[in-house]
Amino acid sequence: MATSRQAEASSKWRAPVLFIVLAILFILEGTTRNALFTGSWNTSLAILNMGLISAVTALGLNMQWGYAGLFNSGVVGFVALGGLAPVLISVAPVEGGWGAGGLRIILALIVGLGTLVLAAVVWRRVQRKLRVLALLAVLIVGFAAYRWLFDPAVDAIEANQAAQFGNLGGLGLPVLLSWPVGALFAAAAAWGVGKVALGLRSDYLAIATLGIGEIIVAVLKNEEWLARGVKNVTSIPRPVPYEIALQRDPAFIERAQNWGMSVAELSGIWVKLCYAGLFGAVLLLLILLAELALKSPWGRMMRAIRDNETAAEAMGKDVTGRHLQIFVIGCAVMGLAGAMMITHDGLMAPTQYNPLRYTFVIWVMVIVGGSGNNWGAALGGILIWFLWIKAESWGPQLISLLTSPLPAGAVKQHLLESSPHMRFIAMGLILLLVLRFSPRGLVPEK
């Protein structure tokens, strides 16, 4: 009995202690300058902001895997789809873009969607003997009509101010509005994938999400009329002040002088603090909502389905419907994180969406933090991102130390040149250590 109480007390204090340790790491990064830390608050806050965004992404994945046991291997696609929202919502419209072919694009998309709906109706209602022929006829005619409308419109839009724009642009609305829109984009894609893959064997969902993730990234890279493809979209509006504007403000200049800091340094810190406040508020709100949902009857039902689908189905629960719910919700959170990231960067670059960074590392965050625990997912997101960034500088230092006794030559040169890739080895080593000594994560589910 005493041992049980001690274990419960230890579990109760584990999360606060780990968050304190994490805070100390960021304080050391901002105040201590040596071989391990930069001694720059700008660097520390920059890591923190991306860590908060990563924590939001990990929270979305934790809802799917930790609540329902759904394996999503296409996190990168839903993050990328959410990142499209700031471009379409907040960027100013391109002059002449809609006139060149915007309405025809919309009509083509309506025709494409209508073709899919009509194909589904034909498959359900036409007699079996004629079903295949009728389905092929609908798809061929619909595809031809879609391409007839779509291709000329795309050519006209991409030819409009091609050097600078070549796309439709956005609606010029406030950038914070794009965050929930990004969540809606990802949720819509998740609903389509879930309707097809959920209810089948679990490996079908993994295959479907892997495929849809790569398809979304490929579309963003190649459809220049949408978001300029690999040409990138820059100057995405911010929800916080610009450094240049702060540096021209007499009151801010006086504040920097009073604090003994340069105006450039203080402006960078101030902007990053504003972002940290926004991202932190979003993360805490999501954790609050997730905790309330998890402790509700709905949350208990989700965990019951996760632990034993057969028993839950025998009790009359709609397993497939509940899986679809949590899959859509989790992807919506990932889309929200994608919109936050693009807003933070001010740049939409589809080439940055690497599955290693936006799928594998997110999975490491959830596993290390503690699958099924919202606070654990948040801790894992921030901690793993900190280690991911620092491993890039710590790796070469470690390799230099280990290879110092070796004579100059091809082996030593190869090891030194490969040292930046130590971050991949570091992530694998961290994952192995956590799975060995704390299989349920640093902050396990109760």
Secondary structure, DSSP 8 states (H G I E B T S, - for coil): -HHHHHHHHHHHHHHHHHHHHHHHHHHHHHH-BSSS-B--HHHHHHHHHHHHHHHHHHHHHHIIIIIH------HHHHHHHHHHHHHHHHS-B-TTHIIIIIHHHHHHHHHHHHHHHHHHHHHHHS-HHHHHHHHHHHHHHHHHHHHHHHHHHHHHHHHTTTTT--S-B-----GGGHHHHHHHHHHHHHHHHHHHHTTS-HHHHHHHHHHHHHHHHHHHHH-HHHH-GGG-EE----SS--HHHHHT-HHHHHHHHHTT--HHHHHHHHHHHHHHHHHHHHHHHHHHHHHHHHTSHHHHHHHHHHH-HHHHHHTT--HHHHHHHHHHHHHHHHHHHHHHHHHHHTEE-GGG--HIIIIIHHHHHHHHH-TT-HHHHHHHHHHHHHHHHHHHHHHHHHHHHHHTTS-SSHHHHHHHHHGGGHHHHHHHHHHHHHHHH-TT-SS---
